[in-house]
Amino acid sequence: MNEKDDLERQISELLIDGEMMNQEDLQEQGRRMIPPKYEIRIQTTLDPIVEETRKYREIAEEIDDRYDSYLEKADRNNTKMN
């Protein structure tokens, strides 16, 4: 009976406190939580949303034309760049 009580106590402690992490794990977790100082962005010449929308429109007709304004804006930006 004593073993059973001891196991129940250990299980309840683990459920309440969680597993104990060693110091290295805590430091690694802290490093992952810090946001990166720099952000890398890549500028592309083709907009994947525009290209995909045009391909879908070749296959089928859209019901609500929800991407029309986006495509028009992308076309205007494309003509400015050329």
N, C-alpha and C positions, 0 to 999 in steps of 0.2 A: 504494500500500500504506500510505503514511503517513496519508492521509486516512481510510482504513478504521480504522486503529488509533486515530486521534484520535476518530472517531465512537463507537467502542466504549468508549473511556475516558469520554467525555461521558455516554453512556447508562448506564454502570455507576455513575458518580457520581450521576446523577439517581436511579437505583434505590436506591442506598445512602442518600444524603442527602435525597432528595426535592427538590422545587422550592423555591427560595429565596423566602421571603415578604418583602414590603416591610414597613416599620415600621408603617404604618397597618393592614395586615392583621393583624399580630401584636397590636396594641392592640385591634382589633375582636374578635379571637378571645378575648383575655383578658377583655373586657367580657362576652361571651356566656357565659363559664364561671362568672362570679360569680352566685350565686343571688339572686333578687329579694328585696328587704328586706320587702316587703309581699305579702300574698296576698289575692286578692279571692275571696270566697265568696258565692254567691247562695242564699238560702233559698227553697225552693219549697213550695207547699202540696200539690202532687201528686207522688208518687213515680213516676218513669217506669217503674221495674221492676215495681211493683205494677200500674200501669195496663196495661202490656204483658202481664203474666202473666194478668190477668183477661180480656183480649181473646183471648189464645190459648186459655184454658179455655172460652170461648164457642164456639170453633171446633172444638176437639178435646179429647180426654181425655189427661192426662199419664200416663206409665207409672209413675213413681216418686214423685210428689208432693214433689219436692225443695224446692219453694218454699212449702210449707204453713207452716212455722214463720216464715218471713220475712213472709208475708202476715198471719199472726196478730199478729205483733209490730207491723206497720205499722197494722193495724186498732186495736190497743190504743193506740198513740200518737195515732192520728187521733181516737179518742173522748176522750182526755185534752185535746186541743187544742180541741175543740168544747164 
